[in-house]
Amino acid sequence: MEAAVQAVEPPLAPEHGTPPPEPCRLVLDILNRIGDKWTVMVIGTLSNGPMRFNAILRAISGISHRMLTLTLRGLEQDGLVKRTAYATIPPKVEYELTELGLSLIEPLRALGEWAVRNQPAIAAARARFGAGTAGPSQ
């Protein structure tokens, strides 16, 4: 049986010394945003609806006040989170996912499911690598 031949797009990796093409930069930008320690947890927490800062802080074990502030600012800068300040005494501020932020939930869920599904294979590969049987290729 003959295999169908498909056109192959150029690889994502640029040639040595050249900057990555625009689509790669866009992907790298969003991976840098969601790839840090806290962003996915903040997005997951806000997926339940608007929350105040201290409620988010309590919901995410181990995050510091400063890291939550920086994470929320970055998400707001990228248009993934909306910050609403109410003119009340005491002041009230709520954070919620924007439509853009909500659109990220499914891809993150799919990535999480992939990680859980492939965890045994990843753990086995890491164990082989640690044992020296799968060292880096030359």
C-alpha positions, 0 to 999 in steps of 0.5 A, a space after each residue: 500500500 502506498 503512503 500518501 505524501 504530504 507537503 511539509 511546512 518548514 521546521 519551526 526552528 530557524 536556521 542558526 543565527 537568524 531570528 525566528 519567524 513571526 509565528 514562532 515569536 508569537 508562540 514563544 511570547 505566549 509560552 513565556 507568559 503561561 510557562 511560568 510557575 503561577 500563570 496557569 494556576 491563576 487562570 485556572 482559579 479565575 476560570 470560576 469567575 471574578 475574584 478579589 485579590 485576597 481570595 485568589 491569594 488564598 486559593 493558590 497555595 504558596 504564591 506570594 503577594 508580590 508574585 500574584 501582583 506580577 502575574 496578574 499585571 502580566 495577564 492584564 497587560 496581555 489582555 487575558 485578565 480584566 481588573 475592575 476597581 470599584 469606588 467604594 470604601 474600603 476600595 474593592 478590586 476584582 479580577 476576571 478572565 477576559 474573552 481572550 483569557 477564557 479562550 485559553 482555558 480549553 488549550 490549557 485543559 488539553 495540555 494538562 490532559 496530555 501531561 497526565 496521559 503521558 506522565 508514565 512515559 515521561 517519567 520512564 524517559 527521565 529515569 532512563 536519562 538519569 541512569 545514563 542510558 539515554 544521554 544527550 545526542 552528539 
